[in-house]
Amino acid sequence: MTVAVGEEEKIPRNFITDIIDDDLNSGRHDHVATRFPPEPNGYLHIGHAKSICLNFGLARDYKGTCNLRFDDTNPEKEDMEYINSIQRDVQWLGFKWTEIRHSSDYFDRLYGYALELIDKGLAYVDELSPDEIREYRGTLKEPGKESPYRNRSIEENRALFEKMKAGEFKEGQVCLRAKIDMASPFICMRDPVIYRVRFAEHAITKDKWCIYPMYDFTHCISDAIEGITHSICTLEFQDNRRLYDWVLDHISIKARPHQYEMSRLNLEGSITSKRKLNLLVKEGIVDGWDDPRLTTISGLRRRGYTPASIREFCRRIGVTKQENVVEMSALESCIRDDLNRNAPRAMAVLHPIKLVIDNYGEEGVTDTSYTISNHPEREDLGTRTITISKELYIDEADFREEANKQYKRLKLGHEVRLRNSYVVQAVSCEKDSDGKVTVVHVVAVPNSVGATIEGHKPKGVIHWVDANNCYRGKVNLYENLFNVPNPGAAEDFLSTVNKNSKIEIENAALEASLKDAKVGQSFQFEREGYFCVDSKNSTEGKPEFNLTVALRETKKVSV
């Protein structure tokens, strides 16, 4: 399932491709090996898509390799559900890994390298509590102070570490720390913890281990074991590169991968923190990790985003070291362009009122069906047949008893064209007890289908469906999940949730053919937007449709 690559799919030139070119030309490397290393503690989101497209894309473009490696060193938060979802998302985006690896594959070797650091006097078992370790670490302005356990003998440290492995200490009672420099200007170098005790069953190794290595110790060694040439991460790990290099400098491993940092993807109006995403799910604010309002990859897929549109979005935003916030409109533009080219058209009336053609059946007003194209520019997408009868449905917003000249839809005494059909003039309307219009009566201009009739110049075109031959189905409309551009920065991000972010229309009037639409199919509902058949709540013969994106750019999120 590799991507069919044209020039438009290749990674645009950036500082990382420049580095790779220099490495290959200088002979530092004779190939390119990357990896995508997610922690399986949640579903992937749009920020991960940028890393996926970059790492797998570089391997593709340079004919190298890219491993999918699960950073499974925290058994309390990780689950096979997440591992499976990550594999599914990577494949759906169009990429194929060289190998699947897990950090847990290397637990025996990592333990051996920890012993090696102990034997070199470069690691020690510390009995300070986690709170005391934080206190001793110091601040950006003040150096840390050494633990009273820092200068234990090599023999004592080895014995204590083996006791940790044997499960003879409680969680938080002891840990293994690298012995580096408590006065370093970089806090990550002030004797960082590299192993801790955790009595939790691991998704893969089960109960074999009760000690687990920390990310900064695991990641660099895993890269070296796998022969990664270019280890790419986000800018928050820039200082940690010093620890990455320190670990590799002080253990007996030959490979020396190098870490490079790029800016992370910050998307306006979205949350990418797995902890906060998990909270939204657990609190029932959203309908699971694949809720269409989330920018998880599974949520975007369920909403109707295509792999090509997400890859194009990642290509457009590029790879830099400059932190910035990308507007949601940039993502929406990519899917809008894709679906405009590829989605078949259909007519759907979301808020139906009945329209009666009073002179239907009279001479020149006898049509029963039309054959129309599924796409105005794509003959290969074929045609479909729609029916017409005396009674139709139009959208309630497309009729007014009275309106100003700017209103280009149907109003009493004026004409519009029914899409692909007659020119009609509104002559009267019926209302319910609340004064709401329920039925509009019109007369059709005879023989006006596809023709210009002298004396009749309709100002607008409205869509419709045959009231006697349509599918009454559910349609979900979506707005931004949050009311602010940066919900992650809010003190209480849950307070920024838009309570009207999902609007459920239970009985929309849709073209009859849409009853047979399949999960994942996308359509342009003319004059409404692009919609996709929902993957969770649809059943055969009863599809439910989700709004993917409006036909035009949405308004910016305002504070």
N, C-alpha and C positions, 0 to 999 in steps of 0.2 A: 504494500500500500504506500509506495513512495509517490511523491508529487510529480506530476508531469510538468517539467520545468521549461519555461521559456525565459527570455531575458527579463520579462516583467516579474517573474517569480523569484529571481535571484536576489540574494541579500545585497542591498545597495552598499556602495563603498562607505566605510566608516573607519574609525581609528583601530578597531580590532582586525578588520581585513587588512589594513596597512601593516599591522604587527605580524600577522600571519604571512603576508607576502615577504616581509623582511626575513622572517624566520626560515622560510622555505628557500629563499634566494641565497641566504648566508650559509645554509647547510646546518643551522642549529637543529632544525627538524626536517625530516624527509616525508612527513605525512602530517595530517591533522586529526587529532582525537579529542572529541568533546564529550560532555555528559550533561544530562538533565537530572538534577538530584533532589526531587521534592521530598518533604517529610510527609508520610501518609497519615496525617492527622486531620484531614479535611479534604474537601473537593477542590480541584484546581479552579483558579479564577483568571480574569483577563490579564492580570500581571504575569501569571505563569505562561500565558500564551506568547508573550513577548520573548521570554527565555526559551520556550520550546522552539519557536520559529527561528531564533538566532542559533541555538546550539545544533539543532537538527539541520537547519539550513546551511550552516557553515560546513558541516560534515558532507552534506549533499553537494554543495558547490565546489568543494575542494576534493571530492571523491575520497573522503576520509571515513571515520567511524564516529558514532555517538551512542553511548550507553544510556539506558534509562536506569538510574540507580535510586533506590529507595533509602532515604536517610532514616532508618528505623532504629534509632538509639534511645527512644523515649517510649517504653512499652505502655505507659499509662494512658497515652493519648492516641495511640496508633491502632489501626484496625484493618482487617482484610477488605472490608467494604471500600475503604479509601484506596487501597492498593489497586483493587479492580477498577474503580472509577477512573483513576489516573491513567491506567493502561488504555481504557476505552477512550478517554479524551485525547490522548496523544495520537492514537490511531485515527480517530474521527477528524482530527486536524490535518491528516494526510501524511503523517510521518511514520517511519518504521525504525525502531532501535536496532543497533548492532547486537547488543546483548542486554538482558535484564540482570541487574546486579542489586544486591542489598548490602548496606553497611554491615548488617549482621553476618554476612558471608565471611567477614574478616575479623569477627570477634576474637578468635583464637590468636590471630596474628597481632591484633591491637593489644591484647593482653601481654603478649610477648614483648612488644615494643615498650609498653609501660614498665615492664620489669627491667628492660634495658636502660631506660632513663633512671630507674631507681639504682641500678648497679653502677651507673656513672655518677651518682650523687646529684642527679638533676631532677629528682622527684621525691616527694615525701608524703607520708600519711599524716593528715592533720585532724586534730580532734576539736578544733574550734567549731562552734555551731554556725549554721549558715548566716545568721544575723551578725555574729562576731566576725566572720570572714568579710562581710560587707563593710563593717565598721573599720576593720584593720586595713582595708584596701585603700583608704584615703579618698581624696577628691582630685579634680583637675588642677586645683591650686596647691594641694598639700600631698606630699608623698605618703605611701602606705607605711605600715610598720610590720615587722616580721612576726610571724606566729611563734609562740614559745615552743612549738613542736617542729620547727623548720630544720633544726640541726641534729635530728636523730641520726643514728648510724645507719649505714646501708643495710646491715643485717636486720636491724629492728624494723626498718621500713619494709623490707621484703617480707618479713614474717607477718607484719600487720596487714600488708596488701593481700597476702595469701589467706589471712583470716577473713578479710573482706569478701574475697571470692567464695569462701566456704560458708558465708552467711552468718558469721559470728558477731556481727555488729548490726544495730538497728539503723533504719533509714535516718539520715541526718546526723548520725553519731560521729562518723568519720568520712573522709573523702581523700582522694589522692590529688595532690597539686604539683604542678611543674615548678621547679625552683629556678626562677629567672631573675627578676629585679623589682623589689618592692618600691623602688624610687623612680621607676621608669615613667617618663611623661605620658606613656600610653598605658591606660589602666588595664587593657587586656593582657599586658605583659607582667602585671603584678601577681605573680604566682597563681595563674589561673587553675581552676579545678579541671582535672582531666578525667576523673572517674568518680562516680557516686554510687551509693547503695540504693537499689530499687527492688522491692519484693513485689513484682508484678509479672504476670504471664506475658511473654512476648508472642506476637502474632505468628512468628516463624520458629524461633528457638525454644518456644514454650517456657519451661521452668529450668532450663539448663544454666542460666546465668542469673545472679542477683546483683551483679555490678554491671554498670553500663558506661561506656565512654561518652564524653561530651562531644558536641558537634565539632568544635575547633580542633580537637585532637583527632577525631575520626575522619574528617573531610579531606584533609591534606594527604593522609596516609592512603585513603581509598583512591584518591586521584593518582597517587604514585603507583599503587598496586596495579591499577587499570591502565597505566601508561598514558594518562591524559596529558596532552600537550598544552592545551589552553583552557584553564579553569576559569569560567566566567561567572561572576556574581554581581550583586548590586552594591551601590556605594556605601551602604551602612557597614559593609564588611571590609572597608578599605584599611582601617587600622589593624584589623585582624590578620591582614596579610603578613604582618611581622611575626605573629604567632604561627601562622601557616609555614613560613620559611624556617622559623626556629625549630619547630618539631622535626621537619625533614632534615635540617642541618645536624641534628643530634641523635638520629637513629641510623642504623645500618641498612639503609635502603638506597638503591642506586638511582632510580628515576627521580628527576627533579622537575615536576610540573610547575608552572607559574600561574599565579592568580591575577586576573584582570577585572576591573570593576567598571560597571556602567550604571547610568541612572535607572531607577526603577520606574515602572509605569504608574503614574498617579492619574486616575481618571475621575473627572469632575462628577460629583454627585453619587459616588459609589463607595462601597466598603470592600477592602481586600484583606483585612485582618481576619484570619481563620477563627480566632477567638470570638470576635464580634459576629461573624457570619454564623458561627455555631449558636450563639446566643439568640440571634434572630430565628433560627430554626427551632431551638428548644422552647422558646417563648411562644411559638405558634404565630409569630408575626408574618412569616412567609411559609409557603407550602413546600417545605423541604429545601435541600441544597440546590435543587433544580428549578426553583421558583423562577418564572420568566422575568421577574423584576430584579433578580440578582445578576451580577456580572460574573457569576461562576460560568465556566465553560458549558457545564450541563444546563444551566439556566438559559444561557444564550442559545444553545442548541434547541431547547424546548420552545423558546420564543420565536425561532425561525431564522436565526443567524446561520449563515453557511460557513463551512471551513474556509472557502476562498475569500469571503468577506473579512474574516478575522485575520487571515494571513496578509491580506492587502492592508488592513489597518496597521498591523505590526510593521509592514514594509514602509508605509507612509510616515509613521512617527520616527522611524530610524533608531539608531544606536548612538548615544552621546554620553558624556559625563555630566551634562547640565540637567539639574533637577527642574522639572516643570510640571504643570498640570494640563493634561490634555482634555479638551472640551468633549462632552458626550457627542456633540454634533459630528465630530471627526469619525467616530465609530459608526454613527447612524448613516453618514454619507457613504461609507463603504458598503453596507448592506443594501442601502437604497440603490446604489449603482448596480450592484449584482442582480437584485431582484427586478429592477427595471429592464435589464437585458434578458432575464431568464424566466420570470414568473408569468404564467398564463393569466389572462384577465378573466374576471367574472363580475357579475352584478350582485350586490348584497344590500339590502335595506335594513339598517340597524334599528331604526325607530319607525316601524311601519304604520302608515295610515292608508286606508283604502282609497283608490282612485277608480271611479266608474266612468267608462266611455259610453255616454248615453246613446250615441249613434252607431255603436258597434253592431255590425251585421248589415248595415245599409251599404249601398253601392260605394265602392272605393274605400271601405273600412271593414274588410273581411279577412284580413291576414290571420293565420293561425300559428305561424312559426317563421323563424328566420334562421338561416345558417350564417354564422359570424365567425371571424377569425379569433383564435385564442390569444394572439399577440399581433399588434399592428405592424411589427417589423420582422417577425419570425414565422415564415411559412411552414417551417419544419415542426412547429408546435401544433399545427393542424387547425381544425375548425370544430365548432359545436353547434347544436341546435337548441334554440330557446323558443318557448311557446309564448303566445299572447292571447288574451281573451278579453271579455268585457270588463272584468274586474282585475285590477292590478294593485300592487303595493308601491307606494313612494315613501320617501323619508319625510317625517313631519316637518323637518327644517326646510324642505323644498316647497312649502306652500305658505302663503300669507294672504289673508283677505285683502289687506292693504299694505303697501310698502313703497319706499322711495325709489328713485330711478336707479340707484346703485344695486338694488336687489334684482338679480338676473335669473331668478327662478320663477315658479308659477304663482300668479296672484289673480284674483278675480278680474275677469275682463281682459286678461292678457294671455299671450301664447308662449309656450316653450316647445322644444322638441323632446320627445321621449327617445332616449338613446337607441339608435339603430331602428327607429320606428317612426310613428306619426308625429306631426305637429298637432298639438292639442291646445284648446283654449278653456280656461276654467270658467264655469258658468254659475256654480253654486257650491255650497258646502253644508254638511250636517255636523251638529255638535252634541256632546253628551251633556249631562245635567250640570257639569262643572264648567261648561263653556269651552271645552276642549274640542278641536276639530277632529272628527273621526272618519269622515268620508268627504271626498272632493269629487264633484261631478264635472266632467269635461265633455266637449265635443271634439272629435278628430277631424282634421282637414282631409278630405278624401284624396287618395292617391298621392299623399305627401311623403311616403316612405322613400328616403333617398333622393328626394326631388325638391326643387325650389318652386313653390307655387306663387304666382303673381298675387300681390296683396298680402302675403303672409311672410313676415320677417321675425321669427322668434329670436329673443335676446339671449336665450340660454338653452342648455341641454341638461336634462336630469335623468338619473338612472331609475330603474324599476324592476320588479319581477312579477311574474304571472301569479295572481293570488290563488288560482285554481291548480297550479302546478309548480309548487316551490317546496323548499325544505325549511322547516321552522327549527332552527338550531341555536345553540348557545355560542355567544361571542364574548371574549374577554378583552377589554380595553385597558391599557396600562399608561400610567404617568410615572414620573420619577419616584422612586421609593422614599427619597429623602427630600426635605424642604430646603436644604442648604447645600451649597456647592462642595463643602468639605465636612461631611458628617463625622468622619473619623477624628476630627480635631475637637468635636464638641465634648464638654465635660460629661454629659449624659447623652450619648449618641441616639439612644432609643427615643428621646424626646423630640428628635428631628424627623422621625418617621412620618411620612405623608399618609394619613389615614384614608385618603381617597385615591391611593395609588393603583387600585384595581377596581374596575367597574364591570360588573357582570350583566350582560344582556341575555336574558333567558330565552327570548322568543323572536330572534331576528328572522327576517324573511330573506332566504338565500335562493339563488338559482337551483333548480331541481338537481342538476348534475353534481352539485357540491355534496350531496348526500353520499356519494360514492368516493369522496376524497379520502386519501390514505394518510396515515400518520407521517409527518415530516413534509408533506406536500405544501408548497407555498403558492399563494395567489395574490394578484393585485385586485382588491375589491375596488372597482372603479369609483373615483372621487372620494374614497375613504382611506385607503392605505394598503399596506402589504400585510397579509395574514398567513398564519401557518396552522396546520392541523395539530392540535395538542397531543403529545405523546402519552400523557398520564391518564387523562379523563375521557379520551375518545374511545368509542367502540365501533365495530363494523356497522355501517349504515347509520351511525349517529356520531359524526365527527363534531368536535368542539374546536373553535378557532381562536387563536391568540393573535392580538395585534403585534406585529414585528416592529414596524416603523411607519410613521406617517408619510404621506406622499411628499411633503415638504419639510424643511428643517424645523424642528421644534424650538420653542422659545428657550432662551437660556434660563438656567436655574438662578433665581434671585434670592438674596439674603432677606 
